[in-house]
């Protein structure tokens, strides 16, 4: 069986899926044409449809890149699996985020999901959940909230983490920074989406604490002296950054299944994250959940967590092990293979 993994933008997690699937009996190819533009992506998609008429396509996100293969699936005889990752399951016009906020993204997303053979959200909440973290127009989020007539089968596949890459190495006593947050530099709304302003507000009110932000913040944002901002880095460097911080902050407005949260927990960071989609489940009993988008409440949780660590009431190894026992890369690979078997 030929498997075509189609990604709309370059992403390490998509390449990781390809690598993990190479051990199977299937022939795996990574399709990256859409990362170079819609026209080139559309041309290559049509060519691949003709060349591989019985292939299985795995689309890492629904939208323009999955539109043509999904639309023509029944005509050409190939199968389509959509990995719903977050933006294709959301609508937040307040921050200009989510595929369902405008027609040019909404239409190809709806067609793709309706015509696909299987939808595999990175967490069950991507199908639909009640949103209470922030005052927004759409109180119901998830792709079924915006496609109520959807009948495509659903098979959740959570992200997975490699124990060879992410480990708790340093004890808390040797960690220099009190808290770390990761905001991937990209769209202008990215730091707002990830809650950077909340982190900066807490940092400014607590000059004795040391914060680190990996990635970047919104243009014009005032960064306090006790907050270090580091540009994007490699995964090995990121593991070192995690191991230099006691807490990991994920006060995002929305998420699918945040890789950074799992990575940080695997590296022993005590997690504090917002009550959106998968975050409460990932954190579980091993950290704190921020119920509302409020920097004062985030501050209270940060100070309390640091007191717990100082008092020796946080089991770092148990925290790290909780990620691999629930979300290992091996489990994700097995689920991907099960999805392929379901449609093959």
C-alpha positions as CSV (number, residue, x, y, z in Angstrom):
1,X,0.0,0.0,0.0
2,X,1.2,3.5,-0.9
3,X,0.7,6.1,1.9
4,X,1.0,9.8,1.0
5,X,1.4,12.1,4.0
6,X,0.2,15.5,2.9
7,X,1.3,18.6,5.0
8,X,0.2,22.2,4.3
9,X,3.3,23.6,6.0
10,X,6.6,22.2,7.2
11,X,6.2,20.6,10.6
12,X,8.5,18.4,12.7
13,X,5.6,16.4,13.9
14,X,4.5,15.4,10.4
15,X,8.0,14.3,9.5
16,X,8.0,12.3,12.8
17,X,4.9,10.4,11.7
18,X,6.5,9.6,8.3
19,X,9.6,8.3,10.1
20,X,7.6,6.2,12.6
21,X,5.5,4.7,9.8
22,X,8.5,3.7,7.7
23,X,8.9,0.6,9.8
24,X,5.6,-0.8,8.5
25,X,5.1,-2.7,5.3
26,X,3.7,0.3,3.5
27,X,5.5,2.7,1.1
28,X,5.5,6.2,2.7
29,X,6.0,9.5,0.9
30,X,5.8,13.0,2.4
31,X,4.0,15.6,0.2
32,X,5.2,19.2,0.9
33,X,4.1,21.0,-2.2
34,X,1.5,23.1,-0.4
35,X,4.1,24.6,1.8
36,X,5.4,26.3,-1.4
37,X,2.0,27.6,-2.5
38,X,-1.5,26.7,-3.4
39,X,-1.0,26.5,-7.2
40,X,2.1,24.2,-7.0
41,X,0.3,22.1,-4.3
42,X,-2.8,21.7,-6.5
43,X,-0.8,20.7,-9.6
44,X,1.2,18.1,-7.6
45,X,-1.9,16.8,-6.0
46,X,-3.6,16.1,-9.3
47,X,-0.4,14.5,-10.7
48,X,-0.2,12.2,-7.6
49,X,-3.9,11.3,-7.9
50,X,-3.3,10.1,-11.4
51,X,0.0,8.3,-10.5
52,X,-1.2,6.6,-7.3
53,X,-4.9,5.8,-7.9
54,X,-5.2,3.4,-5.0
55,X,-3.1,5.2,-2.4
56,X,-4.2,6.3,1.1
57,X,-3.7,10.0,1.7
58,X,-3.1,11.2,5.3
59,X,-3.7,14.9,5.4
60,X,-2.1,16.7,8.4
61,X,-5.0,19.2,8.8
62,X,-8.1,19.8,6.7
63,X,-8.3,22.8,4.4
64,X,-7.1,23.9,0.9
65,X,-4.3,21.3,0.9
66,X,-6.7,18.4,1.4
67,X,-9.6,19.8,-0.8
68,X,-8.7,18.2,-4.2
69,X,-7.7,14.7,-2.9
70,X,-10.8,14.5,-0.7
71,X,-13.2,15.9,-3.4
72,X,-11.9,13.4,-6.0
73,X,-11.5,10.4,-3.7
74,X,-14.5,8.4,-4.9
75,X,-13.8,9.3,-8.5
76,X,-10.1,8.2,-8.5
77,X,-10.5,5.3,-6.0
78,X,-8.1,6.5,-3.3
79,X,-8.8,6.9,0.4
80,X,-8.4,10.0,2.6
81,X,-7.6,10.3,6.3
82,X,-7.7,13.7,7.9
83,X,-5.6,14.4,11.0
84,X,-7.6,17.3,12.6
85,X,-5.0,19.3,14.4
86,X,-6.8,22.4,15.9
87,X,-7.1,25.3,13.5
88,X,-9.3,23.1,11.3
89,X,-11.6,22.6,14.2
90,X,-12.0,26.2,15.5
91,X,-13.5,29.6,14.9
92,X,-12.1,32.5,16.9
93,X,-12.8,35.7,14.9
94,X,-11.7,37.7,18.0
95,X,-8.0,36.8,17.2
96,X,-8.5,35.9,13.4
97,X,-7.9,32.2,14.1
98,X,-9.5,29.0,12.8
99,X,-10.5,27.7,9.5
100,X,-14.2,28.3,10.0
101,X,-13.9,32.1,10.3
102,X,-13.8,32.8,6.6
103,X,-15.2,31.3,3.5
104,X,-11.9,30.6,1.7
105,X,-10.9,28.3,4.5
106,X,-14.3,27.1,5.7
107,X,-15.5,25.7,2.4
108,X,-12.4,23.5,1.6
109,X,-12.4,22.3,5.3
110,X,-16.1,21.3,5.2
111,X,-15.8,19.6,1.8
112,X,-12.6,17.7,2.9
113,X,-14.2,16.5,6.2
114,X,-17.4,15.4,4.5
115,X,-15.7,13.6,1.7
116,X,-12.9,12.0,3.8
117,X,-13.1,8.3,4.7
118,X,-11.9,8.9,8.3
119,X,-11.2,11.9,10.5
120,X,-8.6,11.4,13.2
121,X,-8.6,14.4,15.6
122,X,-5.5,14.8,17.8
123,X,-7.9,14.7,20.7
124,X,-11.5,13.8,21.2
125,X,-12.4,17.4,22.1
126,X,-11.6,18.5,18.5
127,X,-15.0,16.9,17.6
128,X,-16.8,19.3,19.9
129,X,-16.7,20.9,23.4
130,X,-18.2,23.8,25.4
131,X,-15.7,26.7,25.5
132,X,-15.6,28.7,28.8
133,X,-12.0,30.0,29.0
134,X,-12.7,33.4,27.4
135,X,-15.7,35.4,26.3
136,X,-16.0,34.6,22.6
137,X,-18.7,34.6,20.0
138,X,-18.7,30.8,19.4
139,X,-19.4,29.1,22.7
140,X,-19.2,25.7,21.0
141,X,-15.9,24.7,19.4
142,X,-14.9,21.6,17.4
143,X,-15.5,20.7,13.8
144,X,-18.9,19.2,14.5
145,X,-20.0,22.5,15.9
146,X,-19.5,24.0,12.5
147,X,-20.5,20.9,10.4
148,X,-23.5,19.5,12.3
149,X,-24.4,17.3,9.4
150,X,-21.0,15.5,9.3
151,X,-21.3,11.7,9.2
152,X,-17.6,10.8,8.5
153,X,-16.3,8.2,10.9
154,X,-14.1,9.6,13.7
155,X,-11.0,7.9,15.2
156,X,-9.0,10.1,17.6
157,X,-5.2,9.7,17.5
158,X,-3.3,11.7,20.2
159,X,0.2,13.1,19.6
160,X,3.1,11.0,20.8
161,X,6.4,11.7,22.5
162,X,9.8,10.1,22.1
163,X,11.4,9.1,25.4
164,X,14.8,9.3,23.7
165,X,14.4,13.0,23.0
166,X,12.5,14.3,26.0
167,X,13.7,13.5,29.5
168,X,13.9,15.1,33.0
169,X,17.6,15.5,33.5
170,X,18.1,18.4,36.0
171,X,16.5,18.4,39.4
172,X,14.5,21.5,40.3
173,X,17.3,22.8,42.5
174,X,19.6,23.2,39.5
175,X,17.0,24.9,37.3
176,X,17.7,28.6,36.6
177,X,14.3,29.8,35.4
178,X,11.1,29.7,37.4
179,X,8.8,29.4,34.3
180,X,9.1,28.9,30.6
181,X,6.6,29.4,27.7
182,X,7.0,28.5,24.0
183,X,5.3,30.7,21.4
184,X,6.3,29.6,17.9
185,X,7.0,32.7,15.7
186,X,4.7,32.8,12.7
187,X,1.4,34.6,12.2
188,X,0.9,38.0,13.9
189,X,-1.8,36.5,16.2
190,X,0.5,33.7,17.4
191,X,1.7,35.3,20.7
192,X,-1.9,36.5,21.5
193,X,-3.2,33.0,20.8
194,X,-0.6,31.5,23.2
195,X,-1.3,33.9,26.0
196,X,2.0,35.8,25.9
197,X,0.5,39.0,27.4
198,X,-0.6,37.1,30.5
199,X,3.0,35.8,31.0
200,X,4.5,39.2,30.5
201,X,2.0,40.8,33.0
202,X,2.9,38.2,35.7
203,X,6.6,38.7,34.9
204,X,6.3,42.4,35.3
205,X,4.6,42.1,38.8
206,X,7.2,39.6,40.0
207,X,10.7,41.0,39.4
208,X,12.3,38.4,41.7
209,X,11.1,35.5,39.4
210,X,12.8,34.6,36.2
211,X,10.8,33.8,33.0
212,X,11.8,32.6,29.6
213,X,9.9,32.8,26.4
214,X,11.0,30.6,23.4
215,X,9.9,32.0,20.0
216,X,8.8,35.6,20.3
217,X,6.1,38.0,21.5
218,X,3.9,40.5,19.7
219,X,5.5,43.5,18.1
220,X,5.6,46.4,20.5
221,X,5.2,44.3,23.6
222,X,7.1,45.5,26.6
223,X,9.4,42.7,27.9
224,X,10.4,43.1,31.6
225,X,14.1,42.7,32.5
226,X,13.4,39.4,34.3
227,X,11.9,37.8,31.2
228,X,14.4,36.4,28.6
229,X,13.2,35.9,25.0
230,X,14.9,33.4,22.9
231,X,14.4,32.9,19.2
232,X,13.3,29.6,17.7
233,X,15.7,26.8,18.4
234,X,16.3,23.1,17.5
235,X,14.6,20.3,19.4
236,X,17.8,19.4,21.3
237,X,18.2,23.0,22.4
238,X,14.5,23.1,23.4
239,X,15.0,20.1,25.6
240,X,17.8,21.9,27.4
241,X,15.6,25.0,27.8
242,X,12.8,22.8,29.4
243,X,15.4,21.3,31.7
244,X,16.4,24.8,32.9
245,X,12.9,25.7,34.0
246,X,10.7,24.6,36.9
247,X,7.3,25.5,35.4
248,X,5.8,25.3,31.9
249,X,3.1,27.8,31.0
250,X,0.4,27.1,28.4
251,X,-2.3,29.8,28.9
252,X,-3.5,29.5,25.2
253,X,-6.8,30.8,24.0
254,X,-7.2,27.5,22.0
255,X,-5.2,24.4,21.2
256,X,-5.5,21.1,19.5
257,X,-3.0,18.9,21.3
258,X,0.0,21.1,22.2
259,X,3.3,19.3,21.6
260,X,5.2,21.8,23.8
261,X,3.1,20.9,26.8
262,X,3.8,17.2,26.5
263,X,7.5,17.9,25.8
264,X,7.9,20.1,28.8
265,X,6.1,17.7,31.1
266,X,8.3,14.9,29.9
267,X,11.3,17.1,30.8
268,X,10.0,17.5,34.3
269,X,8.4,21.0,34.1
270,X,5.3,21.4,36.4
271,X,2.5,22.4,33.9
272,X,0.0,25.2,34.2
273,X,-2.4,25.4,31.2
274,X,-5.7,26.9,30.2
275,X,-9.0,25.0,30.3
276,X,-9.3,24.4,26.6
277,X,-9.7,21.2,24.5
278,X,-7.0,18.6,25.4
279,X,-5.0,20.6,27.9
280,X,-6.8,19.6,31.2
281,X,-6.5,15.9,30.2
282,X,-2.8,16.2,29.4
283,X,-2.1,17.9,32.7
284,X,-4.3,15.6,34.7
285,X,-3.4,15.6,38.4
286,X,0.2,16.6,37.7
287,X,-0.3,20.3,37.4
288,X,-2.8,23.2,37.5
289,X,-5.5,24.2,35.1
290,X,-6.3,27.9,34.5
291,X,-10.1,28.2,34.3
292,X,-10.3,31.7,32.9
293,X,-8.1,33.9,30.8
294,X,-6.9,36.0,33.8
295,X,-3.3,37.0,34.5
296,X,-4.0,37.4,38.3
297,X,-5.2,33.9,38.5
298,X,-2.3,32.7,36.5
299,X,0.0,34.5,38.9
300,X,-1.6,32.8,41.9
301,X,-1.1,29.4,40.3
302,X,2.5,30.1,39.5
303,X,3.4,31.2,43.0
304,X,1.5,28.3,44.5
305,X,3.3,25.8,42.2
306,X,6.7,27.3,43.0
307,X,5.9,26.8,46.7
308,X,5.0,23.2,46.1
309,X,8.3,22.6,44.3
310,X,10.3,24.3,47.1
311,X,8.6,22.2,49.7
312,X,9.5,19.0,47.8
313,X,5.8,18.1,47.1
314,X,6.3,17.6,43.3
315,X,7.5,14.2,42.0
316,X,9.3,15.1,38.8
317,X,9.8,11.6,37.6
318,X,6.2,10.7,38.1
319,X,5.2,13.8,36.1
320,X,7.6,12.9,33.3
321,X,6.5,9.2,33.2
322,X,2.8,10.3,33.0
323,X,3.4,11.5,29.4
324,X,5.0,8.4,28.1
325,X,2.5,6.1,29.8
326,X,-0.4,7.9,28.0
327,X,1.1,9.5,24.9
328,X,4.1,7.5,23.7
329,X,5.3,7.8,20.1
330,X,4.8,4.0,19.8
331,X,1.1,4.3,20.8
332,X,0.5,7.1,18.1
333,X,2.2,4.9,15.5
334,X,0.0,2.0,16.3
335,X,-3.1,4.2,16.1
336,X,-2.0,5.5,12.7
337,X,-1.6,1.9,11.5
338,X,-5.0,1.1,12.8
339,X,-6.5,4.1,11.0
340,X,-4.8,2.9,7.7
341,X,-6.2,-0.6,8.2
342,X,-9.7,0.9,8.8
343,X,-9.8,2.6,5.4
344,X,-7.5,0.2,3.4
